[in-house]
Amino acid sequence: MPTKEEMQQVFPEMVKRFQPDKAKGVNAVIQFELSGDSGGTWWIKIADGGCEYGEGAGAEPQMVFKAKDEDFFALVNGKLNPVQAFMMGKIKVNNMELGMKMTSMFQMA
């Protein structure tokens, strides 16, 4: 199970792994609602070829991503396949199109 500190590092790391060439035409806020002891709410904004993040609720998110903290941590570290995780109900998204694009916009570990 990830620690609070490890979870705090996930989002800055995702910004570092962002691939702007794979996000052409995407202008979106993605909100992450993670349950568990190390969970919380974060957002990532993708706009004009850039990517930034913050803690708390995102402004008018185009997608909400829900998962347990440990499943999300495994996903971003390449230990959990995003498609399998979705099919198993370990992650939930309310915008499938953006969810699928997200898998290519961030270089996984």
PLY file of the C-alpha trace (Angstrom):
ply
format ascii 1.0
element vertex 109
property float x
property float y
property float z
element edge 108
property int vertex1
property int vertex2
end_header
0.00 0.00 0.00
1.43 3.42 -0.91
2.24 5.98 1.76
0.80 9.51 1.73
4.24 10.75 0.65
4.38 8.33 -2.26
0.92 9.42 -3.39
1.95 13.08 -3.19
4.76 12.33 -5.67
2.52 10.59 -8.24
1.08 13.75 -9.78
4.33 15.72 -10.23
5.76 12.54 -11.75
2.79 12.27 -14.13
3.44 15.85 -15.29
7.08 14.86 -16.00
5.88 11.82 -17.98
3.36 13.84 -20.00
3.82 13.47 -23.77
2.42 16.62 -25.44
2.64 15.13 -28.94
0.10 12.45 -27.85
-2.30 15.08 -26.45
-2.88 17.20 -29.55
-6.34 18.76 -29.42
-6.96 17.75 -25.80
-8.06 20.51 -23.45
-9.41 18.84 -20.35
-9.41 18.68 -16.58
-9.23 15.16 -15.16
-10.18 14.71 -11.53
-8.80 11.77 -9.55
-10.84 10.57 -6.58
-8.76 7.99 -4.76
-10.06 6.07 -1.75
-7.98 4.43 0.95
-5.67 5.61 3.72
-3.36 7.40 1.25
-6.16 8.57 -1.02
-7.48 12.02 -1.72
-8.61 14.19 -4.59
-6.26 15.62 -7.22
-6.63 17.04 -10.72
-4.59 17.27 -13.88
-5.23 19.93 -16.48
-4.13 19.30 -20.06
-4.30 22.36 -22.30
-2.38 23.85 -25.20
0.25 21.10 -25.12
0.94 21.58 -21.41
0.09 19.69 -18.25
-0.30 20.87 -14.66
-1.72 19.36 -11.48
-3.18 20.34 -8.15
-4.74 18.91 -5.04
-8.47 19.11 -4.35
-11.38 19.25 -6.75
-10.70 20.31 -10.34
-12.66 23.10 -12.02
-15.36 21.56 -14.24
-13.63 18.21 -14.91
-14.32 16.55 -18.24
-13.48 13.20 -16.66
-13.59 11.78 -13.13
-11.29 8.85 -12.43
-12.08 6.74 -9.32
-9.93 4.01 -7.81
-8.42 2.71 -4.58
-5.09 4.34 -3.76
-3.21 1.04 -4.07
-4.73 0.23 -7.48
-3.95 3.70 -8.83
-0.38 3.49 -7.50
0.08 0.09 -9.21
-1.39 1.51 -12.43
0.96 4.51 -12.65
3.94 2.32 -11.81
3.21 -0.12 -14.64
2.18 -2.99 -12.36
-1.50 -2.91 -13.35
-2.78 -2.87 -16.93
-5.30 0.01 -17.36
-7.67 -1.94 -19.62
-7.67 -4.98 -17.33
-8.12 -2.73 -14.28
-11.15 -1.11 -15.91
-12.65 -4.47 -16.93
-12.16 -5.78 -13.38
-13.85 -2.70 -11.91
-10.69 -1.53 -10.15
-10.89 1.84 -11.90
-13.92 3.80 -13.00
-14.08 6.68 -15.47
-17.08 8.64 -16.68
-15.53 9.55 -20.05
-14.25 6.48 -21.90
-12.86 8.42 -24.86
-10.70 10.62 -22.68
-9.79 7.66 -20.47
-8.43 5.78 -23.47
-6.47 8.83 -24.67
-5.00 9.23 -21.22
-3.24 5.87 -21.46
-1.11 7.18 -24.31
-0.59 10.75 -23.03
1.49 9.64 -20.03
4.57 7.44 -20.38
4.09 4.60 -17.91
6.91 3.30 -15.73
0 1
1 2
2 3
3 4
4 5
5 6
6 7
7 8
8 9
9 10
10 11
11 12
12 13
13 14
14 15
15 16
16 17
17 18
18 19
19 20
20 21
21 22
22 23
23 24
24 25
25 26
26 27
27 28
28 29
29 30
30 31
31 32
32 33
33 34
34 35
35 36
36 37
37 38
38 39
39 40
40 41
41 42
42 43
43 44
44 45
45 46
46 47
47 48
48 49
49 50
50 51
51 52
52 53
53 54
54 55
55 56
56 57
57 58
58 59
59 60
60 61
61 62
62 63
63 64
64 65
65 66
66 67
67 68
68 69
69 70
70 71
71 72
72 73
73 74
74 75
75 76
76 77
77 78
78 79
79 80
80 81
81 82
82 83
83 84
84 85
85 86
86 87
87 88
88 89
89 90
90 91
91 92
92 93
93 94
94 95
95 96
96 97
97 98
98 99
99 100
100 101
101 102
102 103
103 104
104 105
105 106
106 107
107 108
